[in-house]
Amino acid sequence: MKGLCMDITAPVDPIDTSFDIVARQDAADQALGALRSDVDEVKFRLEKVSRAAARPAIGGADPASLELKGFVDGYLRQGREAELKSVSGAVPADGGYAVPREIDALIAAQLKNISPIRAIAQVVQVGTAGYRKLVTSGGAASGWVSETGARPETTTSKFNEIAPPSGELYANPSASQAMLDDAAFNLEEWLANEIAVEFARAEGAAFVSGTGINQPKGFLAAPTAATADAARPFGTLQFTVTGNATGFDTAPELKLIDLVHSLRAGHRQGAVFVMNTKTLAAVRKFKAADGSFLWTPGLLEGQPARLLGYPVIEAEDMPDVAANAFPIAFGNFANGYIIAERRATTILRDPYTNKPFVNFYATKRIGGQVLDSDAIKLLKIST
């Protein structure tokens, strides 16, 4: 038929369609690769700028040491080989300054012997330096009478005044301000702890053997006598002897039993033995007649060892076994020795007096004296 038009579409081959898809994927991969190259170039340029900004200027202020700065400027940047012979952390000039030094924040220290007398004595806080305490002796007397018998006057107690000698304990260490700023540990706290330990050591020694002149009077500085309580003057401590001029005799356990029972029964409630470690080493070897040791170790943690049933306190300020020495004390120290404290330790930080040093001025006013001389007994190395 004339005028009749017919559009005939050629069929699409599936193979040609697949090749067209592959071509489009290749084009997309090429475009993505170009984009990645551009991103990598931008990252490279940013890193280069960052490294340049972080690098310190040559010849400018550098917190590193002079040796390390000279090595970087001379060899690494300018290539002067004469600047480098060897780099070693063992020699400061050869690079050791560049190695950071590490200091332990906990400073180890030698252990000091601190007397435990404060823990067993009577401690009072006072408001003034003129502390006084009254102690009665003798007691009031009494008597038996009939219903209509006369009542004669009886004796009354006598008063004795105790005024513990006192002194001011002080320490005045100093440290430079630069040391306080740069130390790898808390220097101020360390100094305060050191002062506290030293004060404890010094006052403990004074409680045992202090002279009483600008310091407490120790219980070993009190007068002594071999007489019993009723016949001995107030303030005088009673002693028993070992029976040997230079040490213990052949039956030391008997002398220790005599020492224990020279103390009145009321004071024995809460009484302790006091001696140093050398004397304790000898006492621990003492045996009774049946071969058993007089020493009994503490059965539970925190319990003190016992000698003849009484706790043993180690006080390194007690004297060693020697002629005419008093190496062992036995008594109720809560009743027998008094410690009078004016105040606790005070520390004044003084950065003005001794520039550029900072002084740490610590003071403590403290006194001590025998309170009841019947409450403490001593063992003397003597015949």
ABEGO torsion letter per residue (X at the ends): XBGBBBBBBBBBBAAAAAAAAAAAAAAAAAAAAAAAAAAAAAAAAAAAAAAAAABBBBGBBBABBAAAAAAAAAAAAAGBAAABABBBAABAAAGAAABBBBBBABBBBBBBBBBAAAAABBBBBBABABBBBBBBBGEBBBBBBBAABBBBBBBBBBBBBBBBBBBBBBBBBBBBAAAAAABABBAAAAAAAAAAAAAAAAAAAAAAABAGBGBBBBAAABBBBABBAAABBBGBBBBBBAGBAABBBABAAAAAAAAAAABBAAAABGBBBBBBAAAAAAAAABBBAAGBBABBBBABBGBBBBBGGBBBBBBAABBBBBBGBBABBBEBAAAABBBBBABBBBBBBBAAABOABBBBBBBBBBBBBBABAAABBBBBBBX
